[in-house]
Amino acid sequence: MIKQLKATLMQATGIALLALSATSAMADEPLKIGISAEPYPPFTYKDADGSWTGFEVELGQAICAQMDAACEITPTGWSGIFPALNSGKIDMIMNSLSITEKRKRVIAFSDPYYFTPSAYVTAKANDMQIPEDLDGKILGVQGSTTNATFARRSLADTGVELNVYDRQEQANRDLLAGRVDVILADKVAMTEFVERDSAQDFEIRAIAPRDDAFGDGVGIGLRQDDDVLRKKLNTAIARVLDNGRCTELSQQYFGTDICGS
């Protein structure tokens, strides 16, 4: 009887140790930062050796350092990035994700860490005014973005035709090729775009007004029940804003400070 009891206790202890080991292993797993697999320079893109870099990649690393957490960049198709988050394939989304009421129905958000307006880009030779002269023109916009939401809501009465793309670079290429007349995207990204040699004949023509469609700044997307992680991220975001690291990276990538909300 005593031998049987000892065997039972040893078995129970072994199971407990295995469970503890598994829990520790899970705790040691890096947090997966989801970014779009489609580059969005200068926020997220691949450098010469194929590694992901950019403003949000480096800022994400700085935020993780403030949390003393190991993190890894996990590229995910933009159209499936919310399902990837909610299914546990990634732990957060850090990819110029605007905080909107519509998105809050599906995911939660950290505090905002930057805000920039959206801009219209067209050929310098095109003398149209925006939005007054959009009637009959073709406007390119990336799908599943606040820019697409704004265009559908606020430009519907202008007579403009919308071309919706999976990736921003597709819209950029169609503008360069003359297949669309104008594109609408984040001003910082468009500032980088018009500085390219291939886009020297294009310019930012107008800035979109601040609108509910654009939300309350850009934050990190989280699962709605990840309260502990959200609190840690908010503390870390406040630190990189206060200690100047966000501003330093912003000046490095954009030549101006976009940090805060």
Secondary structure, DSSP 8 states (H G I E B T S, - for coil): -HHHHHHHHHHHHHHHHHHHHHHHHHHHS-EEEEEESS-BTTTBEE-TTS-EESHHHHHHHHHHHHTT--EEEEEE-GGGHHHHHHTTS-SEE-SS-B--HHHHTT-EE----B---EEEEEETT----TTTT-TT-EEEEETTSHHHHHHHHHSGGGT-EEEEESSHHHHHHHHHTTSSSEEEEEHHHHHHHHTSGGGTTEEEEEE----GGG-SSB--EE-TT-HHHHHHHHHHHHHHHHSSHHHHHHHHHHSS--B--
